[in-house]
Amino acid sequence: MSFFSKYFKKYKNKKELKKSNFGRDYGWYIEYEGKIVGELVDWKLTDMFWCSYKVVPINDELKNIVFNENLWQNCKFKFKNKKYNKYAENAFSGFAPGSLMKTKTVGMRMLYFTEL
């Protein structure tokens, strides 16, 4: 691959990432033990480095997993972008204890891509 084609590809990827708000606009799958158990959708910027996402289980049987606060606090989930099919490697969550099931939202940090 020539220098110009690498440069053009990198430029195109950066433009695509900006357009999708670094992957946030497409949403994320929540993966646990290699299986998709839920989704993070409808993000909102809540603080300087934090975004809030609505947590949606894939089906009712998975509610116990998706809303298990211990799993979130111990970083047991992986987050895969719905469009790019890539994982956000350094993402982690934060919420007030006891609020996850009530609000069905979770604060996330570093849940975005800087490159494709």
Phi and psi restraints in degrees (range 20) as a CNS / XPLOR table:
assign (resid 1 and name C) (resid 2 and name N)
       (resid 2 and name CA) (resid 2 and name C) 1.0 -76.4 20.0 2
assign (resid 2 and name N) (resid 2 and name CA)
       (resid 2 and name C) (resid 3 and name N) 1.0 165.6 20.0 2
assign (resid 2 and name C) (resid 3 and name N)
       (resid 3 and name CA) (resid 3 and name C) 1.0 -57.8 20.0 2
assign (resid 3 and name N) (resid 3 and name CA)
       (resid 3 and name C) (resid 4 and name N) 1.0 -44.4 20.0 2
assign (resid 3 and name C) (resid 4 and name N)
       (resid 4 and name CA) (resid 4 and name C) 1.0 -68.2 20.0 2
assign (resid 4 and name N) (resid 4 and name CA)
       (resid 4 and name C) (resid 5 and name N) 1.0 -38.7 20.0 2
assign (resid 4 and name C) (resid 5 and name N)
       (resid 5 and name CA) (resid 5 and name C) 1.0 -69.1 20.0 2
assign (resid 5 and name N) (resid 5 and name CA)
       (resid 5 and name C) (resid 6 and name N) 1.0 -35.9 20.0 2
assign (resid 5 and name C) (resid 6 and name N)
       (resid 6 and name CA) (resid 6 and name C) 1.0 -65.1 20.0 2
assign (resid 6 and name N) (resid 6 and name CA)
       (resid 6 and name C) (resid 7 and name N) 1.0 -44.0 20.0 2
assign (resid 6 and name C) (resid 7 and name N)
       (resid 7 and name CA) (resid 7 and name C) 1.0 -62.8 20.0 2
assign (resid 7 and name N) (resid 7 and name CA)
       (resid 7 and name C) (resid 8 and name N) 1.0 -44.1 20.0 2
assign (resid 7 and name C) (resid 8 and name N)
       (resid 8 and name CA) (resid 8 and name C) 1.0 -64.9 20.0 2
assign (resid 8 and name N) (resid 8 and name CA)
       (resid 8 and name C) (resid 9 and name N) 1.0 -41.4 20.0 2
assign (resid 8 and name C) (resid 9 and name N)
       (resid 9 and name CA) (resid 9 and name C) 1.0 -63.4 20.0 2
assign (resid 9 and name N) (resid 9 and name CA)
       (resid 9 and name C) (resid 10 and name N) 1.0 -43.8 20.0 2
assign (resid 9 and name C) (resid 10 and name N)
       (resid 10 and name CA) (resid 10 and name C) 1.0 -62.9 20.0 2
assign (resid 10 and name N) (resid 10 and name CA)
       (resid 10 and name C) (resid 11 and name N) 1.0 -43.0 20.0 2
assign (resid 10 and name C) (resid 11 and name N)
       (resid 11 and name CA) (resid 11 and name C) 1.0 -61.8 20.0 2
assign (resid 11 and name N) (resid 11 and name CA)
       (resid 11 and name C) (resid 12 and name N) 1.0 -45.2 20.0 2
assign (resid 11 and name C) (resid 12 and name N)
       (resid 12 and name CA) (resid 12 and name C) 1.0 -62.8 20.0 2
assign (resid 12 and name N) (resid 12 and name CA)
       (resid 12 and name C) (resid 13 and name N) 1.0 -42.6 20.0 2
assign (resid 12 and name C) (resid 13 and name N)
       (resid 13 and name CA) (resid 13 and name C) 1.0 -63.8 20.0 2
assign (resid 13 and name N) (resid 13 and name CA)
       (resid 13 and name C) (resid 14 and name N) 1.0 -42.0 20.0 2
assign (resid 13 and name C) (resid 14 and name N)
       (resid 14 and name CA) (resid 14 and name C) 1.0 -63.2 20.0 2
assign (resid 14 and name N) (resid 14 and name CA)
       (resid 14 and name C) (resid 15 and name N) 1.0 -41.0 20.0 2
assign (resid 14 and name C) (resid 15 and name N)
       (resid 15 and name CA) (resid 15 and name C) 1.0 -63.7 20.0 2
assign (resid 15 and name N) (resid 15 and name CA)
       (resid 15 and name C) (resid 16 and name N) 1.0 -43.3 20.0 2
assign (resid 15 and name C) (resid 16 and name N)
       (resid 16 and name CA) (resid 16 and name C) 1.0 -62.4 20.0 2
assign (resid 16 and name N) (resid 16 and name CA)
       (resid 16 and name C) (resid 17 and name N) 1.0 -43.5 20.0 2
assign (resid 16 and name C) (resid 17 and name N)
       (resid 17 and name CA) (resid 17 and name C) 1.0 -62.2 20.0 2
assign (resid 17 and name N) (resid 17 and name CA)
       (resid 17 and name C) (resid 18 and name N) 1.0 -43.8 20.0 2
assign (resid 17 and name C) (resid 18 and name N)
       (resid 18 and name CA) (resid 18 and name C) 1.0 -60.7 20.0 2
assign (resid 18 and name N) (resid 18 and name CA)
       (resid 18 and name C) (resid 19 and name N) 1.0 -42.6 20.0 2
assign (resid 18 and name C) (resid 19 and name N)
       (resid 19 and name CA) (resid 19 and name C) 1.0 -61.2 20.0 2
assign (resid 19 and name N) (resid 19 and name CA)
       (resid 19 and name C) (resid 20 and name N) 1.0 -35.6 20.0 2
assign (resid 19 and name C) (resid 20 and name N)
       (resid 20 and name CA) (resid 20 and name C) 1.0 -94.4 20.0 2
assign (resid 20 and name N) (resid 20 and name CA)
       (resid 20 and name C) (resid 21 and name N) 1.0 12.1 20.0 2
assign (resid 20 and name C) (resid 21 and name N)
       (resid 21 and name CA) (resid 21 and name C) 1.0 54.2 20.0 2
assign (resid 21 and name N) (resid 21 and name CA)
       (resid 21 and name C) (resid 22 and name N) 1.0 48.9 20.0 2
assign (resid 21 and name C) (resid 22 and name N)
       (resid 22 and name CA) (resid 22 and name C) 1.0 60.8 20.0 2
assign (resid 22 and name N) (resid 22 and name CA)
       (resid 22 and name C) (resid 23 and name N) 1.0 34.3 20.0 2
assign (resid 22 and name C) (resid 23 and name N)
       (resid 23 and name CA) (resid 23 and name C) 1.0 95.0 20.0 2
assign (resid 23 and name N) (resid 23 and name CA)
       (resid 23 and name C) (resid 24 and name N) 1.0 -13.5 20.0 2
assign (resid 23 and name C) (resid 24 and name N)
       (resid 24 and name CA) (resid 24 and name C) 1.0 -63.9 20.0 2
assign (resid 24 and name N) (resid 24 and name CA)
       (resid 24 and name C) (resid 25 and name N) 1.0 -39.0 20.0 2
assign (resid 24 and name C) (resid 25 and name N)
       (resid 25 and name CA) (resid 25 and name C) 1.0 -64.7 20.0 2
assign (resid 25 and name N) (resid 25 and name CA)
       (resid 25 and name C) (resid 26 and name N) 1.0 -21.5 20.0 2
assign (resid 25 and name C) (resid 26 and name N)
       (resid 26 and name CA) (resid 26 and name C) 1.0 -86.3 20.0 2
assign (resid 26 and name N) (resid 26 and name CA)
       (resid 26 and name C) (resid 27 and name N) 1.0 -15.8 20.0 2
assign (resid 26 and name C) (resid 27 and name N)
       (resid 27 and name CA) (resid 27 and name C) 1.0 86.5 20.0 2
assign (resid 27 and name N) (resid 27 and name CA)
       (resid 27 and name C) (resid 28 and name N) 1.0 172.7 20.0 2
assign (resid 27 and name C) (resid 28 and name N)
       (resid 28 and name CA) (resid 28 and name C) 1.0 -136.0 20.0 2
assign (resid 28 and name N) (resid 28 and name CA)
       (resid 28 and name C) (resid 29 and name N) 1.0 143.6 20.0 2
assign (resid 28 and name C) (resid 29 and name N)
       (resid 29 and name CA) (resid 29 and name C) 1.0 -87.2 20.0 2
assign (resid 29 and name N) (resid 29 and name CA)
       (resid 29 and name C) (resid 30 and name N) 1.0 142.7 20.0 2
assign (resid 29 and name C) (resid 30 and name N)
       (resid 30 and name CA) (resid 30 and name C) 1.0 -98.0 20.0 2
assign (resid 30 and name N) (resid 30 and name CA)
       (resid 30 and name C) (resid 31 and name N) 1.0 122.3 20.0 2
assign (resid 30 and name C) (resid 31 and name N)
       (resid 31 and name CA) (resid 31 and name C) 1.0 -115.0 20.0 2
assign (resid 31 and name N) (resid 31 and name CA)
       (resid 31 and name C) (resid 32 and name N) 1.0 135.8 20.0 2
assign (resid 31 and name C) (resid 32 and name N)
       (resid 32 and name CA) (resid 32 and name C) 1.0 -135.4 20.0 2
assign (resid 32 and name N) (resid 32 and name CA)
       (resid 32 and name C) (resid 33 and name N) 1.0 124.3 20.0 2
assign (resid 32 and name C) (resid 33 and name N)
       (resid 33 and name CA) (resid 33 and name C) 1.0 51.1 20.0 2
assign (resid 33 and name N) (resid 33 and name CA)
       (resid 33 and name C) (resid 34 and name N) 1.0 42.4 20.0 2
assign (resid 33 and name C) (resid 34 and name N)
       (resid 34 and name CA) (resid 34 and name C) 1.0 81.3 20.0 2
assign (resid 34 and name N) (resid 34 and name CA)
       (resid 34 and name C) (resid 35 and name N) 1.0 3.4 20.0 2
assign (resid 34 and name C) (resid 35 and name N)
       (resid 35 and name CA) (resid 35 and name C) 1.0 -121.6 20.0 2
assign (resid 35 and name N) (resid 35 and name CA)
       (resid 35 and name C) (resid 36 and name N) 1.0 142.4 20.0 2
assign (resid 35 and name C) (resid 36 and name N)
       (resid 36 and name CA) (resid 36 and name C) 1.0 -77.3 20.0 2
assign (resid 36 and name N) (resid 36 and name CA)
       (resid 36 and name C) (resid 37 and name N) 1.0 122.0 20.0 2
assign (resid 36 and name C) (resid 37 and name N)
       (resid 37 and name CA) (resid 37 and name C) 1.0 -114.0 20.0 2
assign (resid 37 and name N) (resid 37 and name CA)
       (resid 37 and name C) (resid 38 and name N) 1.0 -14.7 20.0 2
assign (resid 37 and name C) (resid 38 and name N)
       (resid 38 and name CA) (resid 38 and name C) 1.0 -171.0 20.0 2
assign (resid 38 and name N) (resid 38 and name CA)
       (resid 38 and name C) (resid 39 and name N) 1.0 -173.4 20.0 2
assign (resid 38 and name C) (resid 39 and name N)
       (resid 39 and name CA) (resid 39 and name C) 1.0 -137.0 20.0 2
assign (resid 39 and name N) (resid 39 and name CA)
       (resid 39 and name C) (resid 40 and name N) 1.0 152.4 20.0 2
assign (resid 39 and name C) (resid 40 and name N)
       (resid 40 and name CA) (resid 40 and name C) 1.0 -110.5 20.0 2
assign (resid 40 and name N) (resid 40 and name CA)
       (resid 40 and name C) (resid 41 and name N) 1.0 121.3 20.0 2
assign (resid 40 and name C) (resid 41 and name N)
       (resid 41 and name CA) (resid 41 and name C) 1.0 -136.0 20.0 2
assign (resid 41 and name N) (resid 41 and name CA)
       (resid 41 and name C) (resid 42 and name N) 1.0 171.5 20.0 2
assign (resid 41 and name C) (resid 42 and name N)
       (resid 42 and name CA) (resid 42 and name C) 1.0 51.7 20.0 2
assign (resid 42 and name N) (resid 42 and name CA)
       (resid 42 and name C) (resid 43 and name N) 1.0 61.3 20.0 2
assign (resid 42 and name C) (resid 43 and name N)
       (resid 43 and name CA) (resid 43 and name C) 1.0 -75.9 20.0 2
assign (resid 43 and name N) (resid 43 and name CA)
       (resid 43 and name C) (resid 44 and name N) 1.0 151.8 20.0 2
assign (resid 43 and name C) (resid 44 and name N)
       (resid 44 and name CA) (resid 44 and name C) 1.0 -140.5 20.0 2
assign (resid 44 and name N) (resid 44 and name CA)
       (resid 44 and name C) (resid 45 and name N) 1.0 139.7 20.0 2
assign (resid 44 and name C) (resid 45 and name N)
       (resid 45 and name CA) (resid 45 and name C) 1.0 -73.7 20.0 2
assign (resid 45 and name N) (resid 45 and name CA)
       (resid 45 and name C) (resid 46 and name N) 1.0 124.0 20.0 2
assign (resid 45 and name C) (resid 46 and name N)
       (resid 46 and name CA) (resid 46 and name C) 1.0 -113.3 20.0 2
assign (resid 46 and name N) (resid 46 and name CA)
       (resid 46 and name C) (resid 47 and name N) 1.0 -25.6 20.0 2
assign (resid 46 and name C) (resid 47 and name N)
       (resid 47 and name CA) (resid 47 and name C) 1.0 -153.5 20.0 2
assign (resid 47 and name N) (resid 47 and name CA)
       (resid 47 and name C) (resid 48 and name N) 1.0 179.6 20.0 2
assign (resid 47 and name C) (resid 48 and name N)
       (resid 48 and name CA) (resid 48 and name C) 1.0 -51.9 20.0 2
assign (resid 48 and name N) (resid 48 and name CA)
       (resid 48 and name C) (resid 49 and name N) 1.0 -45.3 20.0 2
assign (resid 48 and name C) (resid 49 and name N)
       (resid 49 and name CA) (resid 49 and name C) 1.0 -120.4 20.0 2
assign (resid 49 and name N) (resid 49 and name CA)
       (resid 49 and name C) (resid 50 and name N) 1.0 9.9 20.0 2
assign (resid 49 and name C) (resid 50 and name N)
       (resid 50 and name CA) (resid 50 and name C) 1.0 -116.8 20.0 2
assign (resid 50 and name N) (resid 50 and name CA)
       (resid 50 and name C) (resid 51 and name N) 1.0 143.6 20.0 2
assign (resid 50 and name C) (resid 51 and name N)
       (resid 51 and name CA) (resid 51 and name C) 1.0 -125.4 20.0 2
assign (resid 51 and name N) (resid 51 and name CA)
       (resid 51 and name C) (resid 52 and name N) 1.0 146.3 20.0 2
assign (resid 51 and name C) (resid 52 and name N)
       (resid 52 and name CA) (resid 52 and name C) 1.0 -103.1 20.0 2
assign (resid 52 and name N) (resid 52 and name CA)
       (resid 52 and name C) (resid 53 and name N) 1.0 136.7 20.0 2
assign (resid 52 and name C) (resid 53 and name N)
       (resid 53 and name CA) (resid 53 and name C) 1.0 -126.6 20.0 2
assign (resid 53 and name N) (resid 53 and name CA)
       (resid 53 and name C) (resid 54 and name N) 1.0 145.0 20.0 2
assign (resid 53 and name C) (resid 54 and name N)
       (resid 54 and name CA) (resid 54 and name C) 1.0 -78.5 20.0 2
assign (resid 54 and name N) (resid 54 and name CA)
       (resid 54 and name C) (resid 55 and name N) 1.0 132.4 20.0 2
assign (resid 54 and name C) (resid 55 and name N)
       (resid 55 and name CA) (resid 55 and name C) 1.0 -97.9 20.0 2
assign (resid 55 and name N) (resid 55 and name CA)
       (resid 55 and name C) (resid 56 and name N) 1.0 124.0 20.0 2
assign (resid 55 and name C) (resid 56 and name N)
       (resid 56 and name CA) (resid 56 and name C) 1.0 -127.5 20.0 2
assign (resid 56 and name N) (resid 56 and name CA)
       (resid 56 and name C) (resid 57 and name N) 1.0 116.1 20.0 2
assign (resid 56 and name C) (resid 57 and name N)
       (resid 57 and name CA) (resid 57 and name C) 1.0 -70.3 20.0 2
assign (resid 57 and name N) (resid 57 and name CA)
       (resid 57 and name C) (resid 58 and name N) 1.0 151.0 20.0 2
assign (resid 57 and name C) (resid 58 and name N)
       (resid 58 and name CA) (resid 58 and name C) 1.0 -65.8 20.0 2
assign (resid 58 and name N) (resid 58 and name CA)
       (resid 58 and name C) (resid 59 and name N) 1.0 -37.9 20.0 2
assign (resid 58 and name C) (resid 59 and name N)
       (resid 59 and name CA) (resid 59 and name C) 1.0 -150.4 20.0 2
assign (resid 59 and name N) (resid 59 and name CA)
       (resid 59 and name C) (resid 60 and name N) 1.0 170.6 20.0 2
assign (resid 59 and name C) (resid 60 and name N)
       (resid 60 and name CA) (resid 60 and name C) 1.0 -64.4 20.0 2
assign (resid 60 and name N) (resid 60 and name CA)
       (resid 60 and name C) (resid 61 and name N) 1.0 -30.8 20.0 2
assign (resid 60 and name C) (resid 61 and name N)
       (resid 61 and name CA) (resid 61 and name C) 1.0 -65.4 20.0 2
assign (resid 61 and name N) (resid 61 and name CA)
       (resid 61 and name C) (resid 62 and name N) 1.0 -22.8 20.0 2
assign (resid 61 and name C) (resid 62 and name N)
       (resid 62 and name CA) (resid 62 and name C) 1.0 -93.8 20.0 2
assign (resid 62 and name N) (resid 62 and name CA)
       (resid 62 and name C) (resid 63 and name N) 1.0 2.7 20.0 2
assign (resid 62 and name C) (resid 63 and name N)
       (resid 63 and name CA) (resid 63 and name C) 1.0 -57.9 20.0 2
assign (resid 63 and name N) (resid 63 and name CA)
       (resid 63 and name C) (resid 64 and name N) 1.0 -39.6 20.0 2
assign (resid 63 and name C) (resid 64 and name N)
       (resid 64 and name CA) (resid 64 and name C) 1.0 -60.9 20.0 2
assign (resid 64 and name N) (resid 64 and name CA)
       (resid 64 and name C) (resid 65 and name N) 1.0 -34.3 20.0 2
assign (resid 64 and name C) (resid 65 and name N)
       (resid 65 and name CA) (resid 65 and name C) 1.0 -79.0 20.0 2
assign (resid 65 and name N) (resid 65 and name CA)
       (resid 65 and name C) (resid 66 and name N) 1.0 -50.4 20.0 2
assign (resid 65 and name C) (resid 66 and name N)
       (resid 66 and name CA) (resid 66 and name C) 1.0 -63.9 20.0 2
assign (resid 66 and name N) (resid 66 and name CA)
       (resid 66 and name C) (resid 67 and name N) 1.0 -33.9 20.0 2
assign (resid 66 and name C) (resid 67 and name N)
       (resid 67 and name CA) (resid 67 and name C) 1.0 -102.7 20.0 2
assign (resid 67 and name N) (resid 67 and name CA)
       (resid 67 and name C) (resid 68 and name N) 1.0 18.6 20.0 2
assign (resid 67 and name C) (resid 68 and name N)
       (resid 68 and name CA) (resid 68 and name C) 1.0 -81.5 20.0 2
assign (resid 68 and name N) (resid 68 and name CA)
       (resid 68 and name C) (resid 69 and name N) 1.0 107.8 20.0 2
assign (resid 68 and name C) (resid 69 and name N)
       (resid 69 and name CA) (resid 69 and name C) 1.0 -62.9 20.0 2
assign (resid 69 and name N) (resid 69 and name CA)
       (resid 69 and name C) (resid 70 and name N) 1.0 -33.2 20.0 2
assign (resid 69 and name C) (resid 70 and name N)
       (resid 70 and name CA) (resid 70 and name C) 1.0 -63.0 20.0 2
assign (resid 70 and name N) (resid 70 and name CA)
       (resid 70 and name C) (resid 71 and name N) 1.0 -40.0 20.0 2
assign (resid 70 and name C) (resid 71 and name N)
       (resid 71 and name CA) (resid 71 and name C) 1.0 -63.5 20.0 2
assign (resid 71 and name N) (resid 71 and name CA)
       (resid 71 and name C) (resid 72 and name N) 1.0 -40.9 20.0 2
assign (resid 71 and name C) (resid 72 and name N)
       (resid 72 and name CA) (resid 72 and name C) 1.0 -66.0 20.0 2
assign (resid 72 and name N) (resid 72 and name CA)
       (resid 72 and name C) (resid 73 and name N) 1.0 -46.0 20.0 2
assign (resid 72 and name C) (resid 73 and name N)
       (resid 73 and name CA) (resid 73 and name C) 1.0 -66.4 20.0 2
assign (resid 73 and name N) (resid 73 and name CA)
       (resid 73 and name C) (resid 74 and name N) 1.0 -29.5 20.0 2
assign (resid 73 and name C) (resid 74 and name N)
       (resid 74 and name CA) (resid 74 and name C) 1.0 -95.3 20.0 2
assign (resid 74 and name N) (resid 74 and name CA)
       (resid 74 and name C) (resid 75 and name N) 1.0 13.1 20.0 2
assign (resid 74 and name C) (resid 75 and name N)
       (resid 75 and name CA) (resid 75 and name C) 1.0 54.0 20.0 2
assign (resid 75 and name N) (resid 75 and name CA)
       (resid 75 and name C) (resid 76 and name N) 1.0 48.0 20.0 2
assign (resid 75 and name C) (resid 76 and name N)
       (resid 76 and name CA) (resid 76 and name C) 1.0 -87.9 20.0 2
assign (resid 76 and name N) (resid 76 and name CA)
       (resid 76 and name C) (resid 77 and name N) 1.0 -8.4 20.0 2
assign (resid 76 and name C) (resid 77 and name N)
       (resid 77 and name CA) (resid 77 and name C) 1.0 -97.7 20.0 2
assign (resid 77 and name N) (resid 77 and name CA)
       (resid 77 and name C) (resid 78 and name N) 1.0 151.9 20.0 2
assign (resid 77 and name C) (resid 78 and name N)
       (resid 78 and name CA) (resid 78 and name C) 1.0 -114.6 20.0 2
assign (resid 78 and name N) (resid 78 and name CA)
       (resid 78 and name C) (resid 79 and name N) 1.0 153.3 20.0 2
assign (resid 78 and name C) (resid 79 and name N)
       (resid 79 and name CA) (resid 79 and name C) 1.0 -124.2 20.0 2
assign (resid 79 and name N) (resid 79 and name CA)
       (resid 79 and name C) (resid 80 and name N) 1.0 118.5 20.0 2
assign (resid 79 and name C) (resid 80 and name N)
       (resid 80 and name CA) (resid 80 and name C) 1.0 -113.2 20.0 2
assign (resid 80 and name N) (resid 80 and name CA)
       (resid 80 and name C) (resid 81 and name N) 1.0 129.5 20.0 2
assign (resid 80 and name C) (resid 81 and name N)
       (resid 81 and name CA) (resid 81 and name C) 1.0 -68.9 20.0 2
assign (resid 81 and name N) (resid 81 and name CA)
       (resid 81 and name C) (resid 82 and name N) 1.0 137.0 20.0 2
assign (resid 81 and name C) (resid 82 and name N)
       (resid 82 and name CA) (resid 82 and name C) 1.0 -66.7 20.0 2
assign (resid 82 and name N) (resid 82 and name CA)
       (resid 82 and name C) (resid 83 and name N) 1.0 -33.7 20.0 2
assign (resid 82 and name C) (resid 83 and name N)
       (resid 83 and name CA) (resid 83 and name C) 1.0 -90.9 20.0 2
assign (resid 83 and name N) (resid 83 and name CA)
       (resid 83 and name C) (resid 84 and name N) 1.0 -49.6 20.0 2
assign (resid 83 and name C) (resid 84 and name N)
       (resid 84 and name CA) (resid 84 and name C) 1.0 -82.3 20.0 2
assign (resid 84 and name N) (resid 84 and name CA)
       (resid 84 and name C) (resid 85 and name N) 1.0 -13.4 20.0 2
assign (resid 84 and name C) (resid 85 and name N)
       (resid 85 and name CA) (resid 85 and name C) 1.0 58.1 20.0 2
assign (resid 85 and name N) (resid 85 and name CA)
       (resid 85 and name C) (resid 86 and name N) 1.0 33.0 20.0 2
assign (resid 85 and name C) (resid 86 and name N)
       (resid 86 and name CA) (resid 86 and name C) 1.0 -121.8 20.0 2
assign (resid 86 and name N) (resid 86 and name CA)
       (resid 86 and name C) (resid 87 and name N) 1.0 154.8 20.0 2
assign (resid 86 and name C) (resid 87 and name N)
       (resid 87 and name CA) (resid 87 and name C) 1.0 -91.1 20.0 2
assign (resid 87 and name N) (resid 87 and name CA)
       (resid 87 and name C) (resid 88 and name N) 1.0 145.3 20.0 2
assign (resid 87 and name C) (resid 88 and name N)
       (resid 88 and name CA) (resid 88 and name C) 1.0 -88.4 20.0 2
assign (resid 88 and name N) (resid 88 and name CA)
       (resid 88 and name C) (resid 89 and name N) 1.0 107.5 20.0 2
assign (resid 88 and name C) (resid 89 and name N)
       (resid 89 and name CA) (resid 89 and name C) 1.0 -69.1 20.0 2
assign (resid 89 and name N) (resid 89 and name CA)
       (resid 89 and name C) (resid 90 and name N) 1.0 -33.7 20.0 2
assign (resid 89 and name C) (resid 90 and name N)
       (resid 90 and name CA) (resid 90 and name C) 1.0 -110.7 20.0 2
assign (resid 90 and name N) (resid 90 and name CA)
       (resid 90 and name C) (resid 91 and name N) 1.0 13.7 20.0 2
assign (resid 90 and name C) (resid 91 and name N)
       (resid 91 and name CA) (resid 91 and name C) 1.0 -70.3 20.0 2
assign (resid 91 and name N) (resid 91 and name CA)
       (resid 91 and name C) (resid 92 and name N) 1.0 144.2 20.0 2
assign (resid 91 and name C) (resid 92 and name N)
       (resid 92 and name CA) (resid 92 and name C) 1.0 -147.4 20.0 2
assign (resid 92 and name N) (resid 92 and name CA)
       (resid 92 and name C) (resid 93 and name N) 1.0 161.8 20.0 2
assign (resid 92 and name C) (resid 93 and name N)
       (resid 93 and name CA) (resid 93 and name C) 1.0 -109.5 20.0 2
assign (resid 93 and name N) (resid 93 and name CA)
       (resid 93 and name C) (resid 94 and name N) 1.0 167.1 20.0 2
assign (resid 93 and name C) (resid 94 and name N)
       (resid 94 and name CA) (resid 94 and name C) 1.0 -158.0 20.0 2
assign (resid 94 and name N) (resid 94 and name CA)
       (resid 94 and name C) (resid 95 and name N) 1.0 139.1 20.0 2
assign (resid 94 and name C) (resid 95 and name N)
       (resid 95 and name CA) (resid 95 and name C) 1.0 -165.2 20.0 2
assign (resid 95 and name N) (resid 95 and name CA)
       (resid 95 and name C) (resid 96 and name N) 1.0 162.8 20.0 2
assign (resid 95 and name C) (resid 96 and name N)
       (resid 96 and name CA) (resid 96 and name C) 1.0 -74.9 20.0 2
assign (resid 96 and name N) (resid 96 and name CA)
       (resid 96 and name C) (resid 97 and name N) 1.0 134.8 20.0 2
assign (resid 96 and name C) (resid 97 and name N)
       (resid 97 and name CA) (resid 97 and name C) 1.0 -54.3 20.0 2
assign (resid 97 and name N) (resid 97 and name CA)
       (resid 97 and name C) (resid 98 and name N) 1.0 132.9 20.0 2
assign (resid 97 and name C) (resid 98 and name N)
       (resid 98 and name CA) (resid 98 and name C) 1.0 86.9 20.0 2
assign (resid 98 and name N) (resid 98 and name CA)
       (resid 98 and name C) (resid 99 and name N) 1.0 -3.1 20.0 2
assign (resid 98 and name C) (resid 99 and name N)
       (resid 99 and name CA) (resid 99 and name C) 1.0 -96.1 20.0 2
assign (resid 99 and name N) (resid 99 and name CA)
       (resid 99 and name C) (resid 100 and name N) 1.0 -17.5 20.0 2
assign (resid 99 and name C) (resid 100 and name N)
       (resid 100 and name CA) (resid 100 and name C) 1.0 -59.9 20.0 2
assign (resid 100 and name N) (resid 100 and name CA)
       (resid 100 and name C) (resid 101 and name N) 1.0 -49.2 20.0 2
assign (resid 100 and name C) (resid 101 and name N)
       (resid 101 and name CA) (resid 101 and name C) 1.0 -69.2 20.0 2
assign (resid 101 and name N) (resid 101 and name CA)
       (resid 101 and name C) (resid 102 and name N) 1.0 -34.1 20.0 2
assign (resid 101 and name C) (resid 102 and name N)
       (resid 102 and name CA) (resid 102 and name C) 1.0 -69.8 20.0 2
assign (resid 102 and name N) (resid 102 and name CA)
       (resid 102 and name C) (resid 103 and name N) 1.0 -49.5 20.0 2
assign (resid 102 and name C) (resid 103 and name N)
       (resid 103 and name CA) (resid 103 and name C) 1.0 -89.9 20.0 2
assign (resid 103 and name N) (resid 103 and name CA)
       (resid 103 and name C) (resid 104 and name N) 1.0 -22.9 20.0 2
assign (resid 103 and name C) (resid 104 and name N)
       (resid 104 and name CA) (resid 104 and name C) 1.0 56.0 20.0 2
assign (resid 104 and name N) (resid 104 and name CA)
       (resid 104 and name C) (resid 105 and name N) 1.0 31.0 20.0 2
assign (resid 104 and name C) (resid 105 and name N)
       (resid 105 and name CA) (resid 105 and name C) 1.0 -131.1 20.0 2
assign (resid 105 and name N) (resid 105 and name CA)
       (resid 105 and name C) (resid 106 and name N) 1.0 156.1 20.0 2
assign (resid 105 and name C) (resid 106 and name N)
       (resid 106 and name CA) (resid 106 and name C) 1.0 -139.2 20.0 2
assign (resid 106 and name N) (resid 106 and name CA)
       (resid 106 and name C) (resid 107 and name N) 1.0 141.4 20.0 2
assign (resid 106 and name C) (resid 107 and name N)
       (resid 107 and name CA) (resid 107 and name C) 1.0 -84.4 20.0 2
assign (resid 107 and name N) (resid 107 and name CA)
       (resid 107 and name C) (resid 108 and name N) 1.0 136.4 20.0 2
assign (resid 107 and name C) (resid 108 and name N)
       (resid 108 and name CA) (resid 108 and name C) 1.0 -127.8 20.0 2
assign (resid 108 and name N) (resid 108 and name CA)
       (resid 108 and name C) (resid 109 and name N) 1.0 143.3 20.0 2
assign (resid 108 and name C) (resid 109 and name N)
       (resid 109 and name CA) (resid 109 and name C) 1.0 -124.6 20.0 2
assign (resid 109 and name N) (resid 109 and name CA)
       (resid 109 and name C) (resid 110 and name N) 1.0 142.5 20.0 2
assign (resid 109 and name C) (resid 110 and name N)
       (resid 110 and name CA) (resid 110 and name C) 1.0 63.6 20.0 2
assign (resid 110 and name N) (resid 110 and name CA)
       (resid 110 and name C) (resid 111 and name N) 1.0 26.7 20.0 2
assign (resid 110 and name C) (resid 111 and name N)
       (resid 111 and name CA) (resid 111 and name C) 1.0 -96.0 20.0 2
assign (resid 111 and name N) (resid 111 and name CA)
       (resid 111 and name C) (resid 112 and name N) 1.0 76.8 20.0 2
assign (resid 111 and name C) (resid 112 and name N)
       (resid 112 and name CA) (resid 112 and name C) 1.0 -166.3 20.0 2
assign (resid 112 and name N) (resid 112 and name CA)
       (resid 112 and name C) (resid 113 and name N) 1.0 172.0 20.0 2
assign (resid 112 and name C) (resid 113 and name N)
       (resid 113 and name CA) (resid 113 and name C) 1.0 -114.5 20.0 2
assign (resid 113 and name N) (resid 113 and name CA)
       (resid 113 and name C) (resid 114 and name N) 1.0 145.5 20.0 2
assign (resid 113 and name C) (resid 114 and name N)
       (resid 114 and name CA) (resid 114 and name C) 1.0 -104.2 20.0 2
assign (resid 114 and name N) (resid 114 and name CA)
       (resid 114 and name C) (resid 115 and name N) 1.0 -16.4 20.0 2
assign (resid 114 and name C) (resid 115 and name N)
       (resid 115 and name CA) (resid 115 and name C) 1.0 -156.9 20.0 2
assign (resid 115 and name N) (resid 115 and name CA)
       (resid 115 and name C) (resid 116 and name N) 1.0 157.9 20.0 2
